[in-house]
């Protein structure tokens, strides 16, 4: 990573874009308006040249029409651009956003993420003051349609809910432990240069595709490439977004499918850290530990395993993580 050139802030009068907000959406016609209205009322961006791009990931609803109507009535100095990505999967939509973005910092919002009024300002200035940051996220607060089930705090991070009172670098905080916790993909800001240098052209995990949850954690894969290539990953406490979570996310069938998709992707994200010759040595270690966790979870929660949806979801996750080693080769 030596010799890296960090893009500098544009000089007054230049037309370069500082920051891109990228919204990847599938059938988001009923959700996009609220996100765009939040972006329309951003504060503290007078000296920032920025843009909004919307990547339509092969929607079948009126997403394109909604964007067109906003473009026709948009009077803000920062433009809205629309792009269509026919290959379904969040990884492909993000790749399209990286390709089309004019900003060297790209803030990703899902179509159910509502940014705080100073989110763009905070996201941009953090990237300016931390030039070695390949990616960074902030606080993600839940905006729940119904009260979450008991025990939800144990799985909140999987639903991109993350809060904290301190700004920290993931690389140093977790560098000496096995546990690597990265920023969720919701609200994450990527340095374009870092992505282009470190993330392969085609990721092994395609991500959520349409309504399918069979392949998830493309954001973990993306951030793992940055992490192991030496880029810093940060949590910035001053960036706030609100994640809308509907009642359907807490139905048992959804939770089981959700955690199955998360678990079955674990093999790919685990192996990024290892050279080919190391994999056959480390896989048995992982599998023994996975079995230990499954047994421990069963012993601890066996009396409520069939009635507690959070416990059931956690068990599905643990079992699917173990199966991911076989599923990958299948």
VOPAGU-2260 file (C-alpha; in pm, 1 decimal, decimal comma):
REM VOPAGU-2260
SITE   aa  ch    i         X         Y         Z
SITE  UNK   A    0       0,0       0,0       0,0
SITE  UNK   A    1     302,5     228,8     -14,5
SITE  UNK   A    2     287,4     513,1    -260,8
SITE  UNK   A    3     -88,7     547,9    -233,8
SITE  UNK   A    4    -219,1     884,8    -347,7
SITE  UNK   A    5    -501,9    1016,6    -132,7
SITE  UNK   A    6    -739,0    1245,5    -327,0
SITE  UNK   A    7    -741,7    1594,2    -180,3
SITE  UNK   A    8   -1038,3    1821,6    -134,5
SITE  UNK   A    9   -1120,0    2017,8    -446,6
SITE  UNK   A   10   -1008,8    2378,4    -474,3
SITE  UNK   A   11   -1278,6    2643,6    -484,3
SITE  UNK   A   12   -1419,2    2676,0    -832,3
SITE  UNK   A   13   -1339,5    2321,1    -941,4
SITE  UNK   A   14   -1626,9    2098,1   -1047,9
SITE  UNK   A   15   -1495,5    1772,2    -898,2
SITE  UNK   A   16   -1736,8    1574,1    -681,7
SITE  UNK   A   17   -1629,4    1520,7    -321,4
SITE  UNK   A   18   -1890,0    1272,4    -204,4
SITE  UNK   A   19   -2142,2    1034,6    -356,8
SITE  UNK   A   20   -2449,5     899,2    -180,7
SITE  UNK   A   21   -2535,5     566,6    -343,6
SITE  UNK   A   22   -2876,7     407,4    -286,4
SITE  UNK   A   23   -2905,4      48,7    -405,5
SITE  UNK   A   24   -3267,9     -56,6    -433,6
SITE  UNK   A   25   -3490,4    -340,6    -546,0
SITE  UNK   A   26   -3861,8    -261,6    -580,8
SITE  UNK   A   27   -3811,8      45,4    -363,0
SITE  UNK   A   28   -4083,7     263,6    -518,3
SITE  UNK   A   29   -4266,6     289,9    -184,4
SITE  UNK   A   30   -3950,5     349,7      18,4
SITE  UNK   A   31   -3727,4     579,1    -186,0
SITE  UNK   A   32   -3924,5     898,8    -132,8
SITE  UNK   A   33   -3856,2     910,4     240,5
SITE  UNK   A   34   -3483,3     855,1     187,8
SITE  UNK   A   35   -3461,2    1121,6     -83,2
SITE  UNK   A   36   -3654,2    1369,2     130,4
SITE  UNK   A   37   -3400,3    1316,8     409,5
SITE  UNK   A   38   -3117,4    1379,5     164,7
SITE  UNK   A   39   -3294,6    1687,3      36,0
SITE  UNK   A   40   -3279,1    1844,8     381,9
SITE  UNK   A   41   -2912,1    1781,4     459,9
SITE  UNK   A   42   -2738,4    2052,8     660,3
SITE  UNK   A   43   -2378,6    2173,6     652,5
SITE  UNK   A   44   -2306,6    2068,4     294,0
SITE  UNK   A   45   -2270,0    2415,9     141,7
SITE  UNK   A   46   -1895,2    2366,6      87,5
SITE  UNK   A   47   -1924,3    2003,9     -22,2
SITE  UNK   A   48   -1975,6    1908,8    -385,1
SITE  UNK   A   49   -2183,2    1592,7    -376,0
SITE  UNK   A   50   -2428,0    1383,1    -572,7
SITE  UNK   A   51   -2692,4    1115,4    -527,6
SITE  UNK   A   52   -2697,6     806,1    -744,5
SITE  UNK   A   53   -2969,3     541,3    -738,5
SITE  UNK   A   54   -2890,1     191,7    -859,0
SITE  UNK   A   55   -3204,9       5,3    -957,4
SITE  UNK   A   56   -3121,9    -363,9    -912,9
SITE  UNK   A   57   -3367,6    -499,2   -1171,9
SITE  UNK   A   58   -3685,9    -376,1   -1003,0
SITE  UNK   A   59   -4026,2    -478,6   -1133,9
SITE  UNK   A   60   -4223,4    -195,6    -972,7
SITE  UNK   A   61   -4231,9     181,5   -1038,3
SITE  UNK   A   62   -3887,0     255,6    -895,7
SITE  UNK   A   63   -3763,8     414,2   -1219,8
SITE  UNK   A   64   -4073,6     634,3   -1243,4
SITE  UNK   A   65   -4035,5     755,5    -884,5
SITE  UNK   A   66   -3674,9     857,1    -951,3
SITE  UNK   A   67   -3773,0    1026,6   -1276,7
SITE  UNK   A   68   -4035,5    1235,9   -1095,0
SITE  UNK   A   69   -3782,1    1344,1    -833,7
SITE  UNK   A   70   -3531,0    1435,3   -1102,9
SITE  UNK   A   71   -3792,8    1648,4   -1277,5
SITE  UNK   A   72   -3871,0    1843,1    -960,0
SITE  UNK   A   73   -3521,6    1857,0    -813,1
SITE  UNK   A   74   -3382,8    2207,2    -756,8
SITE  UNK   A   75   -3094,5    2124,0    -522,2
SITE  UNK   A   76   -2733,0    2194,3    -627,6
SITE  UNK   A   77   -2646,7    1825,4    -589,4
SITE  UNK   A   78   -2790,6    1609,9    -870,9
SITE  UNK   A   79   -2973,2    1276,2    -872,6
SITE  UNK   A   80   -2855,6    1015,0   -1123,1
SITE  UNK   A   81   -3029,3     687,6   -1206,6
SITE  UNK   A   82   -2859,5     364,1   -1314,4
SITE  UNK   A   83   -3006,9      23,8   -1391,1
SITE  UNK   A   84   -2818,2    -290,7   -1288,8
SITE  UNK   A   85   -2982,5    -598,4   -1447,9
SITE  UNK   A   86   -2775,4    -859,7   -1261,1
SITE  UNK   A   87   -2954,8    -910,6    -932,8
SITE  UNK   A   88   -2759,0    -918,2    -611,3
SITE  UNK   A   89   -2647,9    -640,5    -381,6
SITE  UNK   A   90   -2281,5    -702,1    -464,3
SITE  UNK   A   91   -2354,3    -628,2    -831,9
SITE  UNK   A   92   -2553,4    -316,7    -742,1
SITE  UNK   A   93   -2267,5    -189,5    -526,5
SITE  UNK   A   94   -2018,5    -261,9    -801,5
SITE  UNK   A   95   -2233,3     -55,5   -1038,9
SITE  UNK   A   96   -2238,1     229,6    -785,6
SITE  UNK   A   97   -1859,3     219,3    -749,9
SITE  UNK   A   98   -1822,5     228,8   -1127,3
SITE  UNK   A   99   -2058,7     522,8   -1178,6
SITE  UNK   A  100   -1983,4     733,4    -870,3
SITE  UNK   A  101   -1790,0    1054,5    -931,9
SITE  UNK   A  102   -1703,7    1103,9    -565,0
SITE  UNK   A  103   -1391,9     949,7    -414,5
SITE  UNK   A  104   -1592,4     882,0     -98,2
SITE  UNK   A  105   -1911,4     681,0    -150,3
SITE  UNK   A  106   -2173,0     655,2     123,2
SITE  UNK   A  107   -2408,3     359,4      75,3
SITE  UNK   A  108   -2766,6     379,1     195,7
SITE  UNK   A  109   -3027,4     107,5     159,0
SITE  UNK   A  110   -3375,9     217,8      59,2
SITE  UNK   A  111   -3491,3     165,0     419,3
SITE  UNK   A  112   -3211,6     375,7     573,1
SITE  UNK   A  113   -3299,3     729,2     682,3
SITE  UNK   A  114   -2992,3     951,5     731,1
SITE  UNK   A  115   -2972,6    1214,7    1003,0
SITE  UNK   A  116   -2979,4    1577,4     886,1
SITE  UNK   A  117   -2598,5    1609,0     904,4
SITE  UNK   A  118   -2506,7    1259,7     786,3
SITE  UNK   A  119   -2345,5    1370,7     460,2
SITE  UNK   A  120   -2144,1    1640,9     636,6
SITE  UNK   A  121   -2019,3    1403,9     907,4
SITE  UNK   A  122   -1944,5    1123,5     660,2
SITE  UNK   A  123   -1748,0    1348,5     426,5
SITE  UNK   A  124   -1538,7    1523,7     690,5
SITE  UNK   A  125   -1452,7    1196,4     863,7
SITE  UNK   A  126   -1314,6    1061,7     537,3
SITE  UNK   A  127   -1114,5    1378,5     491,4
SITE  UNK   A  128    -957,4    1355,8     836,5
SITE  UNK   A  129    -886,1     979,5     816,5
SITE  UNK   A  130    -710,8     927,6     481,5
SITE  UNK   A  131    -612,3     566,9     563,1
SITE  UNK   A  132    -974,8     467,7     624,0
SITE  UNK   A  133   -1083,5     232,1     346,9
SITE  UNK   A  134   -1433,8     213,6     494,2
SITE  UNK   A  135   -1623,4     343,0     793,7
SITE  UNK   A  136   -1974,2     327,2     933,9
SITE  UNK   A  137   -2166,4     497,5    1208,8
SITE  UNK   A  138   -2452,5     453,3    1447,0
SITE  UNK   A  139   -2755,2     268,1    1312,5
SITE  UNK   A  140   -3069,5     305,1    1519,5
SITE  UNK   A  141   -3367,3      76,8    1479,2
SITE  UNK   A  142   -3698,6     223,9    1365,8
SITE  UNK   A  143   -3927,1     -69,3    1442,8
SITE  UNK   A  144   -4279,4    -119,4    1316,6
SITE  UNK   A  145   -4345,1    -343,2    1619,1
SITE  UNK   A  146   -4158,8    -413,6    1940,2
SITE  UNK   A  147   -3866,5    -652,7    1877,6
SITE  UNK   A  148   -3891,7    -997,1    2039,6
SITE  UNK   A  149   -3722,4   -1066,8    2375,0
SITE  UNK   A  150   -3352,1   -1129,3    2330,4
SITE  UNK   A  151   -3333,2    -923,8    2011,0
SITE  UNK   A  152   -3028,7    -738,7    2142,4
SITE  UNK   A  153   -2827,3   -1058,8    2088,5
SITE  UNK   A  154   -2897,2   -1055,6    1714,3
SITE  UNK   A  155   -2941,3    -680,3    1657,3
SITE  UNK   A  156   -2610,3    -644,0    1476,1
SITE  UNK   A  157   -2718,9    -893,1    1210,5
SITE  UNK   A  158   -3007,9    -655,2    1138,6
SITE  UNK   A  159   -2765,6    -366,0    1095,9
SITE  UNK   A  160   -2842,7    -210,2    1433,5
SITE  UNK   A  161   -2529,4     -65,4    1592,0
SITE  UNK   A  162   -2492,2     205,1    1853,5
SITE  UNK   A  163   -2196,6     335,5    2051,5
SITE  UNK   A  164   -2054,2     632,7    2236,8
SITE  UNK   A  165   -1693,4     618,6    2113,2
SITE  UNK   A  166   -1526,4     647,1    1774,4
SITE  UNK   A  167   -1276,0     366,0    1718,5
SITE  UNK   A  168   -1073,9     182,4    1457,4
SITE  UNK   A  169   -1175,8    -182,0    1412,4
SITE  UNK   A  170    -823,9    -279,0    1311,7
SITE  UNK   A  171    -673,9    -188,6    1648,5
SITE  UNK   A  172    -968,6    -275,6    1869,8
SITE  UNK   A  173   -1003,5    -630,7    1743,1
SITE  UNK   A  174    -664,1    -690,6    1586,6
SITE  UNK   A  175    -547,5    -923,7    1863,5
SITE  UNK   A  176    -866,4   -1128,5    1893,4
SITE  UNK   A  177   -1032,7   -1388,5    1676,8
SITE  UNK   A  178   -1347,3   -1183,1    1650,2
SITE  UNK   A  179   -1350,4    -938,7    1360,6
SITE  UNK   A  180   -1660,5    -720,0    1377,5
SITE  UNK   A  181   -1690,4    -488,5    1079,7
SITE  UNK   A  182   -1928,7    -199,1    1009,8
SITE  UNK   A  183   -2265,7    -316,2     871,1
SITE  UNK   A  184   -2325,0    -246,3     504,3
SITE  UNK   A  185   -2608,9      -4,8     586,2
SITE  UNK   A  186   -2464,4     345,3     593,6
SITE  UNK   A  187   -2107,8     235,7     523,9
SITE  UNK   A  188   -1878,4     481,3     345,0
SITE  UNK   A  189   -1620,8     336,6     105,1
SITE  UNK   A  190   -1310,7     508,4     -25,9
SITE  UNK   A  191   -1332,0     441,5    -395,6
SITE  UNK   A  192    -957,8     401,8    -433,1
SITE  UNK   A  193    -956,5     134,1    -161,7
SITE  UNK   A  194   -1234,1     -65,3    -329,4
SITE  UNK   A  195   -1068,6     -53,1    -671,8
SITE  UNK   A  196    -734,2    -166,3    -529,8
SITE  UNK   A  197    -851,4    -434,3    -287,3
SITE  UNK   A  198   -1193,7    -578,8    -380,1
SITE  UNK   A  199   -1194,7    -830,9    -666,4
SITE  UNK   A  200   -1394,6    -762,7    -978,5
SITE  UNK   A  201   -1638,9   -1037,7    -888,9
SITE  UNK   A  202   -1714,7   -1126,7    -527,6
SITE  UNK   A  203   -1794,7   -1485,8    -434,3
SITE  UNK   A  204   -2107,1   -1374,6    -242,5
SITE  UNK   A  205   -2364,8   -1197,6    -458,1
SITE  UNK   A  206   -2573,3   -1068,7    -167,1
SITE  UNK   A  207   -2948,1   -1033,3    -129,9
SITE  UNK   A  208   -3103,9   -1092,5    -470,2
SITE  UNK   A  209   -3459,3    -971,6    -513,3
SITE  UNK   A  210   -3651,0   -1132,9    -228,3
SITE  UNK   A  211   -3404,9   -1421,0    -189,7
SITE  UNK   A  212   -3197,7   -1445,7     128,9
SITE  UNK   A  213   -2993,5   -1746,3      18,5
SITE  UNK   A  214   -2668,1   -1549,6     -17,7
SITE  UNK   A  215   -2588,1   -1278,1     233,4
SITE  UNK   A  216   -2289,5   -1102,8     389,1
SITE  UNK   A  217   -2147,9    -958,3      68,4
SITE  UNK   A  218   -2065,1    -653,5     283,8
SITE  UNK   A  219   -1854,9    -866,9     520,5
SITE  UNK   A  220   -1670,1   -1010,2     221,7
SITE  UNK   A  221   -1609,5    -663,8      77,8
SITE  UNK   A  222   -1482,8    -522,8     408,0
SITE  UNK   A  223   -1267,0    -829,6     471,5
SITE  UNK   A  224   -1077,4    -763,8     149,0
SITE  UNK   A  225   -1013,4    -405,8     262,5
SITE  UNK   A  226    -916,9    -514,4     614,2
SITE  UNK   A  227    -668,1    -780,7     509,0
SITE  UNK   A  228    -519,0    -548,7     248,4
SITE  UNK   A  229    -421,7    -307,2     524,0
SITE  UNK   A  230    -691,4     -39,8     502,5
SITE  UNK   A  231    -833,4      95,1     826,1
SITE  UNK   A  232   -1198,8      28,5     910,5
SITE  UNK   A  233   -1367,9     271,6    1150,4
SITE  UNK   A  234   -1679,9     327,9    1357,0
SITE  UNK   A  235   -1773,2     698,0    1365,8
SITE  UNK   A  236   -2011,6     778,4    1650,0
SITE  UNK   A  237   -2114,8    1109,0    1488,4
SITE  UNK   A  238   -2277,1     951,4    1182,7
SITE  UNK   A  239   -2639,8     850,7    1245,2
SITE  UNK   A  240   -2893,6     669,4    1030,6
SITE  UNK   A  241   -3225,4     504,3    1117,2
SITE  UNK   A  242   -3301,8     157,7     986,5
SITE  UNK   A  243   -3671,2      85,9     924,3
SITE  UNK   A  244   -3755,6    -271,1    1021,3
SITE  UNK   A  245   -4105,9    -400,4     942,3
SITE  UNK   A  246   -4299,8    -653,3    1146,0
SITE  UNK   A  247   -4235,3    -927,5     889,1
SITE  UNK   A  248   -3866,3    -937,2     983,9
SITE  UNK   A  249   -3961,2   -1084,7    1320,1
SITE  UNK   A  250   -4163,3   -1374,5    1184,4
SITE  UNK   A  251   -4002,3   -1711,8    1250,0
SITE  UNK   A  252   -3995,1   -1817,8     885,0
SITE  UNK   A  253   -3811,5   -1499,6     786,3
SITE  UNK   A  254   -3561,4   -1528,4    1072,1
SITE  UNK   A  255   -3479,8   -1888,3     981,1
SITE  UNK   A  256   -3425,1   -1803,1     614,0
SITE  UNK   A  257   -3229,8   -1491,7     708,6
SITE  UNK   A  258   -2987,3   -1669,0     940,1
SITE  UNK   A  259   -2950,0   -1961,9     701,6
SITE  UNK   A  260   -2828,6   -1718,3     436,4
SITE  UNK   A  261   -2590,7   -1550,4     682,0
SITE  UNK   A  262   -2452,7   -1882,3     805,8
SITE  UNK   A  263   -2400,9   -2043,6     466,5
SITE  UNK   A  264   -2180,0   -1752,5     360,0
SITE  UNK   A  265   -1940,6   -1788,9     654,3
SITE  UNK   A  266   -1696,2   -2021,0     479,4
SITE  UNK   A  267   -1623,4   -1762,2     208,9
SITE  UNK   A  268   -1568,4   -1477,5     452,7
SITE  UNK   A  269   -1355,6   -1691,3     684,1
SITE  UNK   A  270   -1121,8   -1808,5     410,9
SITE  UNK   A  271   -1029,7   -1461,2     286,8
SITE  UNK   A  272    -772,6   -1437,8     566,2
SITE  UNK   A  273    -586,2   -1753,0     461,6
SITE  UNK   A  274    -353,7   -1861,0     185,1
SITE  UNK   A  275    -461,4   -2172,0     -13,3
SITE  UNK   A  276    -217,8   -2402,5     167,7
SITE  UNK   A  277    -346,6   -2286,7     506,0
SITE  UNK   A  278    -712,5   -2362,0     443,0
SITE  UNK   A  279    -698,4   -2739,9     485,1
SITE  UNK   A  280    -525,1   -2687,9     818,3
SITE  UNK   A  281    -764,5   -2429,7     959,1
SITE  UNK   A  282   -1098,0   -2573,1     840,3
SITE  UNK   A  283   -1102,9   -2862,5    1093,3
SITE  UNK   A  284   -1030,6   -2614,4    1372,8
SITE  UNK   A  285   -1326,0   -2399,9    1268,0
SITE  UNK   A  286   -1556,6   -2700,0    1237,0
SITE  UNK   A  287   -1471,0   -2836,0    1581,4
SITE  UNK   A  288   -1540,5   -2493,4    1728,7
SITE  UNK   A  289   -1867,8   -2470,2    1535,1
SITE  UNK   A  290   -1982,7   -2804,7    1676,2
SITE  UNK   A  291   -1888,2   -2691,7    2026,5
SITE  UNK   A  292   -2101,7   -2378,8    1986,7
SITE  UNK   A  293   -2401,1   -2576,3    1857,4
SITE  UNK   A  294   -2386,0   -2814,3    2153,0
SITE  UNK   A  295   -2347,5   -2527,3    2399,4
SITE  UNK   A  296   -2641,5   -2338,4    2249,9
SITE  UNK   A  297   -2859,4   -2648,7    2261,8
SITE  UNK   A  298   -2774,3   -2720,2    2625,6
SITE  UNK   A  299   -2838,9   -2361,1    2728,8
SITE  UNK   A  300   -3165,9   -2308,4    2540,8
SITE  UNK   A  301   -3308,5   -2657,7    2476,4
SITE  UNK   A  302   -3624,9   -2586,6    2677,0
SITE  UNK   A  303   -3722,8   -2290,1    2454,0
SITE  UNK   A  304   -3563,1   -2392,2    2125,5
SITE  UNK   A  305   -3899,1   -2445,2    1955,2
SITE  UNK   A  306   -4081,6   -2147,9    2106,0
SITE  UNK   A  307   -3826,2   -1865,0    2119,9
SITE  UNK   A  308   -3771,6   -1726,6    1768,5
SITE  UNK   A  309   -3445,0   -1554,7    1858,4
SITE  UNK   A  310   -3303,7   -1878,6    2001,2
SITE  UNK   A  311   -3426,0   -2069,1    1694,3
SITE  UNK   A  312   -3263,9   -1812,8    1465,8
SITE  UNK   A  313   -2935,1   -1837,2    1653,0
SITE  UNK   A  314   -2940,2   -2216,5    1624,1
SITE  UNK   A  315   -3008,5   -2194,4    1250,5
SITE  UNK   A  316   -2711,0   -1957,7    1220,8
SITE  UNK   A  317   -2475,8   -2190,3    1410,1
SITE  UNK   A  318   -2580,1   -2499,6    1214,4
SITE  UNK   A  319   -2558,8   -2315,5     882,0
SITE  UNK   A  320   -2209,7   -2188,7     965,7
SITE  UNK   A  321   -2098,1   -2549,0    1015,5
SITE  UNK   A  322   -2267,6   -2655,6     691,9
SITE  UNK   A  323   -2111,9   -2366,9     498,8
SITE  UNK   A  324   -1787,4   -2564,8     461,9
SITE  UNK   A  325   -1974,6   -2841,7     278,8
SITE  UNK   A  326   -2215,1   -2608,2      97,7
SITE  UNK   A  327   -1931,7   -2412,6     -64,3
SITE  UNK   A  328   -1792,2   -2721,5    -240,0
SITE  UNK   A  329   -2142,2   -2843,3    -323,7
